[in-house]
Amino acid sequence: MVTINESDMTFGPYGENDFFHIEQSQLRKNLEAVKSVEFILLQKVKTKDKILFVEAKQSSPHPENEGDWNTYIKGIQQKFENSLLLWIALNTGRHIEESCPDMHLSLKLNELLIQFVLVVKGHPPEWLDPLKNMLEKVLKPTAVSFNMGAAPILVINDTIAKNKKLIL
């Protein structure tokens, strides 16, 4: 079982074959221009497997602070999109990364649910929807292009993440 500490939260425990710490992978480190989420997690659900691209933050700016807000949103968008593309490149053999579990590399991309998950520690519940709405707006072309489904983006705080068993 694997646990990691990110943004003052302990994520896990996850099965070693389900968890890929993409941010710490040698491949991601070698590709300096590529930003990434903290990790990618395979979850078994009733009808299909689901891949979660998980980004953790300790805070977020208030939406009224436009400059900081736009920079924050753009950074998260870049991490989600870069991570998805890099993970697909691994899955299709365009890149090789020893730390990526074989389970991830054997998945059939067309049979997966894909979800981007942002966990913001201590975030007030009333601030979650504006953040989710903005991310849905900027990530819509990606979500539609990859047919990510009805709920491609999940924005939660640490309390909700604990209830969903993403963190301890």
Buried (B, 14 or more C-beta within 10 A) or exposed (E): EBEBEBBEBEBBEBBEEBBBBBBEBEBBEEBEEBBBBBBBBBBEEEEEBBBBBBBBBEEBBEBEEEEEBBEBBEEBBBBBBBBBBBBBBBBEEEBEBEEBBEBBBEBEEEEBBBBBBBBBBEBEEEBBEBBBEBBBEBBEEBBEEBEBEEEBBBBBBBEBBBEEEBBE
